[in-house]
Amino acid sequence: MGREVGPPLVARDPVNEPMIRHWCDAVGDANPVHTDPEAAARSAHGGIVAPPTMLQAWSMRGLEPKAGSRPSAQDELIQTLNEAGFSSVVATNCEQEYRRYLRPGDLITTRAVIDAISDEKHTALGDGFFVTTKTTFTDQNGEVVGTMIFRILKFRPPAAPEPTARRPRPAMNRDNAFFWEGVERGELLIQRCASCGRLRHPPGPMCPSCRSLEWDTVVSSGRGTVYSFVVPHHPQVPSFEYPYVVALVELDEGTRLVSNVVDIDPADVHVGLPVEVDFVAVDDELTLPQFRVRGNGA
């Protein structure tokens, strides 16, 4: 405790408007002081400012470590815990404090220390240690612009549970009954507003665009692409075989649904992967629309 995680890390780029705009697009932040120069100039800020929650984004490392970089104090700590059997990790909480708004041109430097390591704790995930890191963010003048407390749990994973015979049943109700009836027939149905024609999924009783209660359905081609995905590891849920892929699939019709991509190495799944639906009988009572790689990648 008290050791610096590594040398100060200087952001690769100064605060800039294109990245602010990308961030706002991604999270749906419509505040004009972040993206509209004229509106920002009329505000109390007098110009464009970055969303405070972007604080950490400006100095995050790239995906690949720098050539020749030495292991940090945190790397040594993680390795020590791994060797002791505490090989799993989960983030538990993050607290940020913002001292001032960042503006285009600010260049951020971070300094991080290992702030605290708890005694061994018993948790629902397993026995382990909470490791807390404190990061201080300064600008090009050395002024502190924010701080962050980040805590992880390094824990010893329990033995994998034996799979059960039955996969959990999906929640079925009056709003989505048509969808599951279609699955039983080998059809992937999308709800369509009978008034304005908007497609929507998940199903609902009212159109979010025109508020109409009238609707019908269209049969999807079942073709689409992987919009995003995760590979769950812990905690392991009975009846699922690991590893497996949970994907948000964007159908050619424009709607998205959550499903699994099957019969593929998770390492080969990527955003944009072309897939098509396959109706898989997971047991005698349940059929699910799952997705496989589209033939020939077409």
RAZIVEN-V750457 format. One record per pair of residues at least 12 apart in sequence whose C-alpha atoms are under 6 Angstrom apart, sorted by the first residue. I is the first residue (numbers start at 1). GAP is how many residues later the second one is. D is the distance in Angstrom with one decimal. If there is no record, write none. Layout:
i->I gap->GAP d->D
i->I gap->GAP d->D
//
This chain:
i->1 gap->113 d->5.2
i->1 gap->114 d->5.7
i->1 gap->115 d->5.7
i->2 gap->111 d->5.9
i->2 gap->112 d->5.4
i->2 gap->113 d->5.7
i->3 gap->110 d->5.5
i->3 gap->111 d->5.7
i->4 gap->108 d->5.7
i->4 gap->109 d->4.1
i->5 gap->67 d->5.6
i->5 gap->68 d->4.9
i->5 gap->69 d->5.4
i->5 gap->107 d->5.5
i->5 gap->108 d->5.1
i->6 gap->66 d->5.2
i->8 gap->102 d->5.6
i->8 gap->103 d->4.9
i->9 gap->100 d->5.5
i->9 gap->101 d->5.2
i->10 gap->99 d->4.3
i->11 gap->48 d->4.3
i->11 gap->97 d->5.5
i->11 gap->98 d->6.0
i->14 gap->91 d->5.3
i->14 gap->92 d->5.4
i->14 gap->93 d->4.4
i->15 gap->89 d->4.6
i->15 gap->90 d->5.3
i->15 gap->91 d->5.3
i->16 gap->88 d->4.7
i->21 gap->14 d->6.0
i->33 gap->15 d->5.5
i->34 gap->14 d->5.4
i->34 gap->15 d->5.3
i->34 gap->16 d->5.7
i->49 gap->53 d->5.7
i->49 gap->54 d->4.7
i->50 gap->52 d->5.4
i->50 gap->53 d->6.0
i->85 gap->71 d->5.7
i->86 gap->68 d->5.7
i->86 gap->69 d->4.5
i->86 gap->70 d->4.1
i->87 gap->69 d->5.9
i->88 gap->66 d->5.7
i->88 gap->67 d->5.3
i->89 gap->64 d->5.6
i->89 gap->65 d->4.6
i->90 gap->62 d->5.7
i->90 gap->63 d->5.4
i->91 gap->61 d->4.3
i->92 gap->59 d->5.8
i->92 gap->60 d->5.3
i->93 gap->58 d->5.5
i->94 gap->55 d->5.6
i->94 gap->56 d->4.5
i->95 gap->53 d->5.6
i->95 gap->54 d->5.0
i->96 gap->51 d->5.7
i->96 gap->52 d->4.3
i->97 gap->49 d->5.3
i->97 gap->50 d->5.2
i->98 gap->48 d->4.4
i->99 gap->46 d->4.8
i->99 gap->47 d->5.2
i->100 gap->45 d->5.6
i->107 gap->32 d->5.5
i->107 gap->33 d->5.2
i->108 gap->30 d->5.6
i->108 gap->31 d->4.7
i->109 gap->28 d->5.7
i->109 gap->29 d->5.3
i->110 gap->26 d->5.6
i->110 gap->27 d->4.7
i->111 gap->24 d->5.5
i->111 gap->25 d->5.3
i->112 gap->22 d->5.5
i->112 gap->23 d->4.1
i->113 gap->20 d->5.7
i->113 gap->21 d->5.5
i->114 gap->19 d->4.6
i->115 gap->17 d->5.4
i->115 gap->18 d->5.1
i->115 gap->19 d->5.7
i->116 gap->15 d->5.9
i->116 gap->16 d->5.0
i->117 gap->13 d->5.7
i->117 gap->14 d->4.7
i->118 gap->12 d->5.2
i->126 gap->29 d->5.7
i->126 gap->30 d->5.6
i->126 gap->31 d->5.7
i->127 gap->28 d->5.4
i->127 gap->29 d->5.7
i->128 gap->26 d->5.4
i->128 gap->27 d->3.9
i->129 gap->24 d->5.6
i->129 gap->25 d->5.4
i->130 gap->22 d->5.6
i->130 gap->23 d->4.5
i->131 gap->20 d->5.6
i->131 gap->21 d->5.4
i->132 gap->18 d->5.7
i->132 gap->19 d->4.3
i->133 gap->16 d->5.8
i->133 gap->17 d->5.3
i->134 gap->14 d->5.7
i->134 gap->15 d->4.7
i->135 gap->12 d->5.6
i->135 gap->13 d->5.1
i->161 gap->77 d->6.0
i->163 gap->75 d->4.8
i->163 gap->76 d->4.1
i->164 gap->74 d->5.9
i->164 gap->75 d->4.6
i->167 gap->72 d->5.4
i->175 gap->29 d->5.6
i->176 gap->27 d->5.8
i->188 gap->31 d->5.8
i->188 gap->32 d->5.4
i->189 gap->29 d->5.7
i->189 gap->30 d->4.7
i->189 gap->31 d->5.8
i->190 gap->27 d->5.4
i->190 gap->28 d->5.4
i->191 gap->25 d->6.0
i->191 gap->26 d->4.5
i->192 gap->23 d->5.5
i->192 gap->24 d->5.3
i->192 gap->25 d->5.2
i->193 gap->22 d->4.4
i->194 gap->20 d->5.4
i->194 gap->21 d->4.5
i->222 gap->54 d->5.3
i->222 gap->55 d->4.9
i->223 gap->28 d->5.8
i->223 gap->29 d->5.9
i->223 gap->52 d->6.0
i->223 gap->53 d->4.3
i->224 gap->26 d->5.4
i->224 gap->27 d->4.0
i->224 gap->28 d->5.0
i->224 gap->50 d->5.9
i->224 gap->51 d->5.5
i->225 gap->24 d->5.7
i->225 gap->25 d->5.4
i->225 gap->47 d->5.2
i->225 gap->48 d->5.2
i->225 gap->49 d->4.4
i->225 gap->50 d->5.5
i->226 gap->23 d->4.6
i->226 gap->45 d->5.2
i->226 gap->46 d->5.0
i->226 gap->47 d->5.2
i->227 gap->21 d->5.5
i->227 gap->22 d->5.4
i->227 gap->23 d->5.7
i->227 gap->44 d->5.5
i->228 gap->19 d->5.8
i->228 gap->20 d->5.2
i->228 gap->43 d->5.6
i->229 gap->17 d->5.6
i->229 gap->18 d->4.1
i->229 gap->19 d->5.9
i->230 gap->16 d->5.4
i->231 gap->13 d->5.9
i->231 gap->14 d->4.9
i->245 gap->15 d->5.5
i->245 gap->16 d->5.6
i->246 gap->13 d->5.9
i->246 gap->14 d->4.7
i->247 gap->12 d->5.5
i->247 gap->13 d->5.6
i->259 gap->31 d->5.7
i->260 gap->30 d->5.3
i->261 gap->30 d->4.8
i->261 gap->31 d->5.6
i->262 gap->30 d->5.6
i->274 gap->20 d->5.5
i->275 gap->16 d->6.0
i->275 gap->17 d->5.4
i->275 gap->18 d->4.4
i->275 gap->19 d->4.4
i->276 gap->15 d->5.3
i->276 gap->16 d->5.7
i->276 gap->18 d->5.3
i->277 gap->13 d->5.6
i->277 gap->14 d->4.4
i->278 gap->12 d->5.3
i->278 gap->13 d->5.5
//
